[in-house]
């Protein structure tokens, strides 16, 4: 059923149509000073072909784009952010991800975990990546040198591993204050030669 109406003003609770299939056509702008309430599974549709839909299905809230173009979330206010927030596990709300419009950085406020065999890639072509395959952890570089640089003054680069007794200990230390190379395996044994 298509219904065309001209409404100058309307106060209180207003219902249109008799069934969910009724279609109401309005020309011009619609200003609402209160709430627009849609029942479960009712969609707020946007676009000539209903390309964007927002709804609650009774269990979950869904923003669904289909048919045309990308789904863009855009913040045009100068030096302001986009915040992704969710439950904090203790009955409150916490920020998990911030697109910082003043610092021009993407920052994480909570831990980030990649599942087994999912790579964390760095570089336009993913030249460097970190991955855990369920058994081993790998840092893999595919282009150029792999450099480990310590810029903190008088500080070290320390390579630690299991000490054979349930703990960890330093095996190799590049001492940035003495400029020494220290080899300190727990067994005291060093194979090979320098």
MDAnalysis code that builds the backbone (N, CA, C; Angstrom):
import MDAnalysis as mda
import numpy as np

u = mda.Universe.empty(582, n_residues=194, atom_resindex=np.repeat(np.arange(194), 3), trajectory=True)
u.add_TopologyAttr("name", ["N", "CA", "C"] * 194)
u.add_TopologyAttr("resid", np.arange(1, 195))
u.add_TopologyAttr("resname", ["UNK", "UNK", "UNK", "UNK", "UNK", "UNK", "UNK", "UNK", "UNK", "UNK", "UNK", "UNK", "UNK", "UNK", "UNK", "UNK", "UNK", "UNK", "UNK", "UNK", "UNK", "UNK", "UNK", "UNK", "UNK", "UNK", "UNK", "UNK", "UNK", "UNK", "UNK", "UNK", "UNK", "UNK", "UNK", "UNK", "UNK", "UNK", "UNK", "UNK", "UNK", "UNK", "UNK", "UNK", "UNK", "UNK", "UNK", "UNK", "UNK", "UNK", "UNK", "UNK", "UNK", "UNK", "UNK", "UNK", "UNK", "UNK", "UNK", "UNK", "UNK", "UNK", "UNK", "UNK", "UNK", "UNK", "UNK", "UNK", "UNK", "UNK", "UNK", "UNK", "UNK", "UNK", "UNK", "UNK", "UNK", "UNK", "UNK", "UNK", "UNK", "UNK", "UNK", "UNK", "UNK", "UNK", "UNK", "UNK", "UNK", "UNK", "UNK", "UNK", "UNK", "UNK", "UNK", "UNK", "UNK", "UNK", "UNK", "UNK", "UNK", "UNK", "UNK", "UNK", "UNK", "UNK", "UNK", "UNK", "UNK", "UNK", "UNK", "UNK", "UNK", "UNK", "UNK", "UNK", "UNK", "UNK", "UNK", "UNK", "UNK", "UNK", "UNK", "UNK", "UNK", "UNK", "UNK", "UNK", "UNK", "UNK", "UNK", "UNK", "UNK", "UNK", "UNK", "UNK", "UNK", "UNK", "UNK", "UNK", "UNK", "UNK", "UNK", "UNK", "UNK", "UNK", "UNK", "UNK", "UNK", "UNK", "UNK", "UNK", "UNK", "UNK", "UNK", "UNK", "UNK", "UNK", "UNK", "UNK", "UNK", "UNK", "UNK", "UNK", "UNK", "UNK", "UNK", "UNK", "UNK", "UNK", "UNK", "UNK", "UNK", "UNK", "UNK", "UNK", "UNK", "UNK", "UNK", "UNK", "UNK", "UNK", "UNK", "UNK", "UNK", "UNK", "UNK", "UNK", "UNK", "UNK", "UNK", "UNK", "UNK", "UNK"])
u.atoms.positions = np.array([
    [0.845, -1.192, 0.000],
    [0.000, 0.000, 0.000],
    [0.878, 1.238, 0.000],
    [0.715, 2.089, -0.969],
    [1.457, 3.334, -1.046],
    [0.574, 4.458, -0.539],
    [1.086, 5.223, 0.396],
    [0.313, 6.294, 0.999],
    [1.086, 7.588, 0.852],
    [0.461, 8.618, 0.285],
    [1.074, 9.932, 0.174],
    [0.348, 10.879, 1.118],
    [1.117, 11.557, 1.992],
    [0.522, 12.442, 2.970],
    [1.289, 13.747, 3.015],
    [0.601, 14.812, 3.344],
    [1.222, 16.090, 3.631],
    [0.936, 16.406, 5.086],
    [1.987, 16.517, 5.895],
    [1.820, 16.769, 7.319],
    [2.569, 18.027, 7.669],
    [1.891, 19.010, 8.179],
    [2.534, 20.255, 8.574],
    [3.193, 20.095, 9.929],
    [2.463, 19.637, 10.900],
    [3.000, 19.399, 12.240],
    [2.358, 18.143, 12.805],
    [3.078, 17.521, 13.738],
    [2.548, 16.340, 14.405],
    [3.182, 16.255, 15.775],
    [2.386, 16.135, 16.816],
    [2.906, 16.059, 18.174],
    [2.446, 14.770, 18.831],
    [3.155, 14.379, 19.889],
    [2.825, 13.133, 20.563],
    [3.293, 11.941, 19.770],
    [2.642, 10.807, 19.944],
    [3.008, 9.586, 19.231],
    [2.227, 9.520, 17.927],
    [2.937, 9.301, 16.844],
    [2.304, 9.253, 15.528],
    [2.656, 7.946, 14.849],
    [1.661, 7.246, 14.367],
    [1.878, 6.004, 13.635],
    [1.362, 6.178, 12.218],
    [2.088, 5.625, 11.255],
    [1.705, 5.703, 9.858],
    [1.447, 4.297, 9.338],
    [0.339, 4.132, 8.644],
    [0.054, 2.867, 7.991],
    [-0.544, 1.829, 8.912],
    [-0.917, 0.730, 8.307],
    [-1.570, -0.353, 9.028],
    [-0.695, -1.591, 9.164],
    [0.258, -1.764, 8.226],
    [1.118, -2.942, 8.256],
    [2.554, -2.527, 7.992],
    [3.496, -3.459, 8.229],
    [4.911, -3.182, 8.012],
    [5.228, -2.989, 6.533],
    [4.307, -3.420, 5.643],
    [4.531, -3.299, 4.207],
    [4.088, -1.947, 3.648],
    [3.436, -1.130, 4.466],
    [3.006, 0.184, 3.989],
    [4.217, 1.040, 3.619],
    [4.129, 1.805, 2.549],
    [5.178, 2.705, 2.105],
    [4.635, 4.120, 2.125],
    [5.358, 5.041, 2.766],
    [4.938, 6.433, 2.858],
    [5.978, 7.300, 2.167],
    [5.558, 8.110, 1.252],
    [6.448, 8.976, 0.497],
    [6.329, 10.403, 1.002],
    [7.485, 10.983, 1.376],
    [7.524, 12.366, 1.823],
    [8.537, 13.123, 0.978],
    [8.193, 14.326, 0.590],
    [9.107, 15.178, -0.149],
    [9.588, 16.293, 0.773],
    [10.912, 16.548, 0.764],
    [11.471, 17.572, 1.642],
    [12.181, 16.947, 2.818],
    [12.432, 17.742, 3.848],
    [13.187, 17.290, 5.012],
    [12.244, 16.883, 6.139],
    [12.688, 15.922, 6.912],
    [11.936, 15.448, 8.062],
    [12.725, 15.781, 9.317],
    [12.166, 16.588, 10.186],
    [12.825, 16.968, 11.428],
    [12.118, 16.278, 12.591],
    [12.896, 15.549, 13.387],
    [12.343, 14.820, 14.522],
    [13.060, 15.282, 15.778],
    [12.307, 15.749, 16.772],
    [12.924, 16.222, 18.011],
    [13.008, 15.129, 19.066],
    [12.383, 13.997, 18.808],
    [12.430, 12.876, 19.749],
    [13.087, 11.670, 19.118],
    [12.556, 10.502, 19.372],
    [13.133, 9.257, 18.878],
    [12.377, 8.746, 17.660],
    [13.090, 8.017, 16.822],
    [12.472, 7.209, 15.776],
    [12.661, 5.760, 16.195],
    [11.584, 5.086, 16.492],
    [11.654, 3.721, 17.009],
    [11.285, 2.724, 15.921],
    [12.193, 1.770, 15.694],
    [11.943, 0.696, 14.748],
    [11.919, -0.623, 15.511],
    [11.032, -1.545, 15.168],
    [10.995, -2.837, 15.849],
    [12.171, -3.710, 15.427],
    [12.367, -4.824, 16.128],
    [13.404, -5.776, 15.744],
    [13.226, -6.185, 14.285],
    [14.340, -6.275, 13.583],
    [14.432, -6.611, 12.155],
    [13.933, -5.490, 11.254],
    [13.442, -4.377, 11.813],
    [13.067, -3.243, 10.988],
    [14.316, -2.488, 10.554],
    [14.423, -2.163, 9.285],
    [15.612, -1.528, 8.733],
    [15.414, -0.033, 8.540],
    [16.439, 0.751, 8.876],
    [16.536, 2.113, 8.387],
    [17.356, 2.019, 7.108],
    [16.737, 2.359, 5.972],
    [17.362, 2.145, 4.672],
    [17.764, 3.479, 4.055],
    [18.933, 3.481, 3.392],
    [19.458, 4.683, 2.776],
    [19.882, 4.386, 1.343],
    [19.675, 5.343, 0.461],
    [20.064, 5.173, -0.927],
    [18.891, 4.752, -1.794],
    [18.948, 5.105, -3.093],
    [17.860, 4.777, -4.008],
    [17.601, 3.276, -4.089],
    [18.671, 2.490, -3.915],
    [18.524, 1.025, -3.990],
    [18.697, 0.366, -2.633],
    [18.495, 1.163, -1.568],
    [18.640, 0.643, -0.197],
    [20.020, 0.034, 0.027],
    [21.071, 0.740, -0.431],
    [22.425, 0.210, -0.366],
    [22.974, 0.149, 1.049],
    [22.454, 0.976, 1.957],
    [22.888, 0.963, 3.346],
    [21.690, 0.698, 4.237],
    [21.886, -0.224, 5.191],
    [20.809, -0.570, 6.118],
    [21.351, -0.615, 7.544],
    [20.555, -0.137, 8.474],
    [20.882, -0.211, 9.899],
    [19.701, -0.867, 10.591],
    [19.972, -1.898, 11.383],
    [18.869, -2.605, 12.030],
    [19.343, -3.320, 13.297],
    [18.379, -3.744, 14.091],
    [18.623, -4.645, 15.224],
    [17.773, -5.879, 14.994],
    [18.418, -7.060, 15.010],
    [17.697, -8.287, 14.662],
    [17.117, -9.019, 15.858],
    [17.139, -8.362, 17.025],
    [16.651, -9.004, 18.240],
    [17.781, -9.500, 19.104],
    [18.943, -9.727, 18.499],
    [20.126, -10.178, 19.228],
    [21.334, -9.298, 18.974],
    [21.464, -8.825, 17.748],
    [22.636, -8.050, 17.357],
    [22.222, -6.784, 16.616],
    [23.100, -5.767, 16.692],
    [22.893, -4.527, 15.948],
    [23.823, -4.541, 14.735],
    [23.285, -4.206, 13.564],
    [23.993, -4.424, 12.315],
    [23.974, -3.163, 11.455],
    [25.150, -2.762, 10.974],
    [25.273, -1.759, 9.923],
    [25.702, -2.515, 8.676],
    [24.869, -2.520, 7.669],
    [25.096, -3.379, 6.498],
    [25.127, -2.545, 5.234],
    [26.250, -2.587, 4.522],
    [26.369, -1.940, 3.220],
    [26.400, -3.021, 2.157],
    [25.610, -2.844, 1.119],
    [25.595, -3.834, 0.042],
    [25.162, -3.155, -1.246],
    [25.690, -3.638, -2.335],
    [25.233, -3.157, -3.629],
    [26.167, -2.181, -4.305],
    [26.583, -1.120, -3.595],
    [27.367, -0.081, -4.260],
    [28.396, 0.520, -3.314],
    [29.643, 0.622, -3.751],
    [30.659, 1.411, -3.073],
    [31.163, 0.842, -1.767],
    [32.094, 1.610, -1.180],
    [32.696, 1.246, 0.097],
    [31.827, 1.735, 1.254],
    [32.082, 1.179, 2.435],
    [31.476, 1.678, 3.667],
    [32.510, 2.581, 4.323],
    [32.243, 3.875, 4.386],
    [33.200, 4.868, 4.864],
    [32.716, 5.455, 6.179],
    [33.585, 5.417, 7.185],
    [33.330, 6.107, 8.451],
    [34.268, 7.303, 8.475],
    [33.728, 8.490, 8.536],
    [34.515, 9.696, 8.283],
    [34.347, 10.710, 9.408],
    [35.456, 11.253, 9.862],
    [35.462, 12.302, 10.890],
    [36.065, 13.557, 10.279],
    [35.248, 14.589, 10.091],
    [35.714, 15.827, 9.459],
    [36.031, 16.936, 10.455],
    [35.721, 16.744, 11.730],
    [36.011, 17.767, 12.728],
    [37.514, 17.848, 12.953],
    [38.077, 19.051, 12.852],
    [39.526, 19.227, 12.924],
    [40.093, 18.722, 14.248],
    [41.175, 17.934, 14.149],
    [41.927, 17.441, 15.301],
    [41.114, 16.540, 16.236],
    [40.045, 15.951, 15.751],
    [39.258, 15.032, 16.566],
    [39.430, 13.607, 16.057],
    [38.959, 12.659, 16.832],
    [39.299, 11.255, 16.625],
    [38.085, 10.415, 16.258],
    [38.362, 9.193, 15.842],
    [37.364, 8.135, 15.754],
    [37.753, 7.078, 16.779],
    [36.840, 6.751, 17.676],
    [37.107, 5.817, 18.764],
    [36.271, 4.559, 18.573],
    [36.902, 3.406, 18.716],
    [36.188, 2.131, 18.708],
    [36.119, 1.650, 20.149],
    [34.918, 1.592, 20.678],
    [34.733, 1.230, 22.083],
    [33.868, -0.009, 22.210],
    [34.125, -0.758, 23.290],
    [33.343, -1.957, 23.552],
    [33.373, -2.238, 25.053],
    [32.649, -3.259, 25.455],
    [32.632, -3.673, 26.857],
    [34.043, -4.007, 27.324],
    [34.359, -3.648, 28.576],
    [35.714, -3.868, 29.090],
    [35.864, -5.163, 29.873],
    [34.822, -5.998, 29.877],
    [34.881, -7.267, 30.596],
    [34.549, -7.148, 32.065],
    [34.284, -5.914, 32.525],
    [33.974, -5.700, 33.943],
    [32.728, -4.841, 34.125],
    [31.900, -4.783, 33.104],
    [30.665, -4.025, 33.197],
    [30.767, -2.582, 32.762],
    [31.944, -2.171, 32.317],
    [32.135, -0.804, 31.833],
    [32.410, -0.782, 30.346],
    [32.802, 0.391, 29.861],
    [33.126, 0.585, 28.451],
    [34.562, 1.075, 28.348],
    [35.314, 0.530, 27.386],
    [36.708, 0.926, 27.193],
    [36.961, 1.199, 25.711],
    [37.921, 2.075, 25.438],
    [38.352, 2.331, 24.072],
    [39.396, 1.284, 23.684],
    [39.197, 0.643, 22.550],
    [40.116, -0.384, 22.066],
    [41.020, 0.138, 20.947],
    [40.493, 1.053, 20.130],
    [41.232, 1.550, 18.970],
    [40.900, 3.024, 18.774],
    [41.931, 3.827, 18.521],
    [41.729, 5.254, 18.275],
    [42.405, 5.650, 16.972],
    [41.646, 6.295, 16.090],
    [42.213, 6.959, 14.925],
    [42.375, 8.419, 15.339],
    [43.597, 8.792, 15.709],
    [43.867, 10.083, 16.329],
    [44.045, 11.153, 15.255],
    [43.069, 12.060, 15.154],
    [43.089, 13.074, 14.125],
    [44.040, 14.213, 14.393],
    [44.488, 14.391, 15.636],
    [45.451, 15.456, 15.937],
    [46.887, 14.935, 15.837],
    [47.136, 13.740, 16.320],
    [48.472, 13.139, 16.239],
    [48.696, 12.419, 14.912],
    [47.632, 12.245, 14.131],
    [47.641, 11.505, 12.858],
    [48.263, 10.122, 13.035],
    [47.813, 9.425, 14.060],
    [48.283, 8.069, 14.327],
    [47.083, 7.171, 14.631],
    [47.263, 5.891, 14.379],
    [46.310, 4.876, 14.826],
    [46.895, 4.224, 16.064],
    [46.204, 4.319, 17.195],
    [46.742, 3.800, 18.444],
    [45.835, 2.716, 19.012],
    [46.449, 1.749, 19.668],
    [45.726, 0.663, 20.329],
    [45.742, 0.899, 21.823],
    [44.574, 0.753, 22.452],
    [44.487, 0.869, 23.904],
    [44.330, -0.501, 24.582],
    [44.170, -1.544, 23.800],
    [44.060, -2.905, 24.320],
    [44.970, -3.820, 23.512],
    [45.215, -5.006, 24.045],
    [46.095, -5.966, 23.380],
    [45.554, -6.334, 21.995],
    [46.467, -6.615, 21.085],
    [46.139, -7.084, 19.742],
    [46.666, -8.503, 19.599],
    [45.824, -9.427, 19.185],
    [46.251, -10.819, 19.024],
    [45.933, -11.308, 17.617],
    [46.930, -11.893, 16.971],
    [46.724, -12.555, 15.684],
    [46.689, -14.059, 15.937],
    [45.686, -14.722, 15.426],
    [45.558, -16.162, 15.620],
    [46.675, -16.907, 14.899],
    [46.807, -18.204, 15.189],
    [47.836, -19.026, 14.552],
    [47.770, -18.913, 13.032],
    [48.949, -18.772, 12.419],
    [49.120, -18.697, 10.971],
    [48.575, -17.412, 10.345],
    [48.213, -16.427, 11.187],
    [47.814, -15.114, 10.678],
    [49.004, -14.174, 10.833],
    [49.420, -13.552, 9.741],
    [50.621, -12.720, 9.733],
    [50.313, -11.277, 10.126],
    [51.225, -10.674, 10.870],
    [51.251, -9.233, 11.055],
    [52.292, -8.701, 10.086],
    [51.855, -8.008, 9.056],
    [52.736, -7.595, 7.968],
    [53.119, -6.121, 8.097],
    [54.366, -5.807, 7.720],
    [54.875, -4.442, 7.720],
    [55.492, -4.165, 6.351],
    [55.237, -2.973, 5.819],
    [55.742, -2.636, 4.487],
    [54.639, -2.706, 3.449],
    [54.771, -1.900, 2.396],
    [53.732, -1.838, 1.364],
    [53.481, -3.193, 0.713],
    [54.515, -4.018, 0.632],
    [54.366, -5.348, 0.032],
    [54.427, -6.457, 1.081],
    [54.282, -6.092, 2.358],
    [54.358, -7.112, 3.416],
    [55.724, -7.730, 3.498],
    [56.792, -6.906, 3.299],
    [58.150, -7.448, 3.234],
    [58.620, -8.035, 4.563],
    [58.139, -7.497, 5.658],
    [58.484, -8.027, 6.979],
    [57.214, -8.505, 7.644],
    [57.267, -9.714, 8.201],
    [56.076, -10.161, 8.928],
    [56.446, -11.042, 10.113],
    [55.527, -11.034, 11.070],
    [55.619, -11.865, 12.260],
    [54.474, -12.870, 12.196],
    [54.765, -14.115, 12.531],
    [53.731, -15.132, 12.485],
    [54.033, -16.220, 13.508],
    [52.979, -16.784, 14.086],
    [53.099, -17.968, 14.947],
    [52.270, -19.070, 14.318],
    [52.889, -20.214, 14.056],
    [52.213, -21.284, 13.326],
    [51.557, -22.315, 14.235],
    [51.476, -22.026, 15.518],
    [50.915, -22.987, 16.469],
    [51.989, -23.720, 17.233],
    [53.210, -23.745, 16.661],
    [54.342, -24.402, 17.316],
    [55.536, -23.467, 17.470],
    [55.798, -22.666, 16.445],
    [56.969, -21.799, 16.441],
    [56.585, -20.373, 16.062],
    [57.411, -19.421, 16.517],
    [57.219, -18.010, 16.183],
    [58.348, -17.568, 15.263],
    [57.995, -16.862, 14.189],
    [58.976, -16.449, 13.191],
    [58.899, -14.948, 12.921],
    [60.066, -14.340, 12.740],
    [60.183, -12.990, 12.200],
    [60.869, -13.144, 10.847],
    [60.172, -12.787, 9.788],
    [60.674, -13.063, 8.442],
    [60.746, -11.767, 7.650],
    [61.918, -11.537, 7.044],
    [62.135, -10.363, 6.212],
    [62.389, -10.797, 4.780],
    [61.718, -10.131, 3.819],
    [61.867, -10.546, 2.429],
    [62.626, -9.579, 1.554],
    [62.964, -8.396, 2.073],
    [63.646, -7.385, 1.261],
    [64.690, -6.657, 2.097],
    [65.907, -6.506, 1.583],
    [66.938, -5.738, 2.276],
    [67.469, -6.417, 3.522],
    [68.223, -5.654, 4.305],
    [68.783, -6.179, 5.548],
    [67.735, -6.175, 6.651],
    [67.921, -7.053, 7.618],
    [67.106, -7.049, 8.832],
    [67.970, -6.456, 9.941],
    [67.632, -5.264, 10.375],
    [68.436, -4.547, 11.353],
    [67.719, -4.460, 12.696],
    [68.466, -4.676, 13.762],
    [67.968, -4.456, 15.122],
    [68.798, -3.314, 15.694],
    [68.166, -2.192, 15.992],
    [68.893, -0.985, 16.379],
    [68.450, -0.532, 17.763],
    [69.420, -0.274, 18.616],
    [69.156, 0.254, 19.957],
    [69.638, 1.706, 19.996],
    [68.701, 2.656, 20.088],
    [69.050, 4.073, 20.080],
    [69.165, 4.684, 21.477],
    [68.707, 3.972, 22.509],
    [68.790, 4.511, 23.867],
    [70.246, 4.566, 24.311],
    [70.677, 5.717, 24.824],
    [72.080, 5.933, 25.185],
    [72.523, 4.980, 26.293],
    [73.676, 4.324, 26.077],
    [74.294, 3.422, 27.057],
    [73.434, 2.215, 27.410],
    [72.500, 1.845, 26.551],
    [71.679, 0.665, 26.795],
    [72.079, -0.455, 25.849],
    [71.567, -1.653, 26.120],
    [72.070, -2.866, 25.491],
    [71.035, -3.497, 24.551],
    [71.527, -4.449, 23.770],
    [70.679, -5.415, 23.092],
    [70.971, -6.768, 23.731],
    [69.926, -7.408, 24.238],
    [70.103, -8.637, 25.005],
    [69.302, -9.760, 24.357],
    [69.964, -10.870, 24.088],
    [69.307, -12.061, 23.557],
    [69.146, -13.054, 24.703],
    [67.886, -13.333, 25.048],
    [67.596, -14.238, 26.157],
    [66.911, -15.499, 25.649],
    [67.104, -16.589, 26.399],
    [66.435, -17.853, 26.093],
    [66.254, -18.644, 27.386],
    [65.610, -19.782, 27.259],
    [65.404, -20.658, 28.413],
    [66.744, -21.039, 29.034],
    [66.789, -21.070, 30.371],
    [68.046, -21.364, 31.061],
    [68.194, -22.826, 31.450],
    [67.260, -23.676, 31.004],
    [67.337, -25.104, 31.315],
    [66.752, -25.448, 32.661],
    [66.261, -24.431, 33.402],
    [65.706, -24.685, 34.731],
    [64.344, -24.021, 34.917],
    [63.679, -23.725, 33.813],
    [62.337, -23.144, 33.890],
    [62.298, -21.630, 33.853],
    [63.450, -20.991, 33.772],
    [63.503, -19.536, 33.684],
    [64.142, -19.096, 32.390],
    [64.494, -17.820, 32.314],
    [65.209, -17.302, 31.149],
    [66.453, -16.564, 31.615],
    [67.447, -16.506, 30.737],
    [68.677, -15.790, 31.054],
    [69.290, -15.232, 29.778],
    [70.183, -14.264, 29.927],
    [70.839, -13.653, 28.772],
    [71.955, -14.562, 28.263],
    [71.949, -14.823, 26.982],
    [73.016, -15.597, 26.342],
    [73.990, -14.679, 25.600],
    [73.441, -13.629, 24.983],
    [74.262, -12.692, 24.223],
    [73.852, -11.274, 24.615],
    [74.853, -10.444, 24.945],
    [74.584, -9.041, 25.268],
    [75.509, -8.149, 24.461],
    [74.920, -7.225, 23.736],
    [75.691, -6.169, 23.086],
    [75.609, -4.963, 24.007],
    [76.662, -4.726, 24.772],
    [76.662, -3.726, 25.835],
    [76.909, -2.335, 25.246],
    [75.894, -1.491, 25.305],
    [75.992, -0.169, 24.711],
    [76.765, 0.827, 25.535],
    [77.051, 0.515, 26.809],
    [77.834, 1.440, 27.643],
    [79.324, 1.106, 27.593],
    [79.661, -0.192, 27.577],
    [81.074, -0.591, 27.509],
    [81.513, -0.921, 26.095],
    [80.560, -1.044, 25.192],
    [80.761, -1.465, 23.793],
    [81.360, -2.864, 23.703],
    [81.073, -3.699, 24.712],
    [81.550, -5.077, 24.716],
    [80.479, -6.013, 24.161],
    [80.935, -7.139, 23.654],
    [80.062, -8.243, 23.289],
    [80.222, -9.304, 24.360],
    [79.120, -9.615, 25.067],
    [79.179, -10.561, 26.178],
    [78.445, -11.833, 25.789],
    [79.136, -12.952, 25.889],
    [78.540, -14.265, 25.670],
    [78.461, -14.962, 27.016],
    [77.243, -15.188, 27.497],
    [77.087, -15.710, 28.867],
    [76.097, -16.868, 28.920],
    [76.361, -17.959, 28.194],
    [75.465, -19.119, 28.301],
    [75.533, -19.735, 29.697],
    [74.418, -20.240, 30.235],
    [74.403, -20.807, 31.588],
    [75.417, -21.922, 31.781],
    [75.663, -22.704, 30.731],
    [76.615, -23.808, 30.849],
    [78.063, -23.332, 30.846],
    [78.299, -22.088, 30.408],
    [79.663, -21.585, 30.273],
    [80.353, -22.039, 29.026],
    [79.669, -22.831, 28.209],
    [80.282, -23.381, 27.005],
    [79.941, -22.521, 25.793],
    [80.926, -22.250, 24.986],
    [80.721, -21.521, 23.737],
    [81.345, -22.351, 22.619],
    [80.534, -22.735, 21.650],
    [81.025, -23.524, 20.550],
    [81.420, -22.602, 19.403],
    [82.393, -23.038, 18.629],
    [82.850, -22.253, 17.507],
    [83.941, -21.283, 17.932],
    [84.209, -20.281, 17.102],
    [85.280, -19.348, 17.403],
    [84.868, -17.937, 17.014],
    [85.531, -16.955, 17.600],
    [85.303, -15.550, 17.286],
    [86.473, -15.014, 16.460],
])
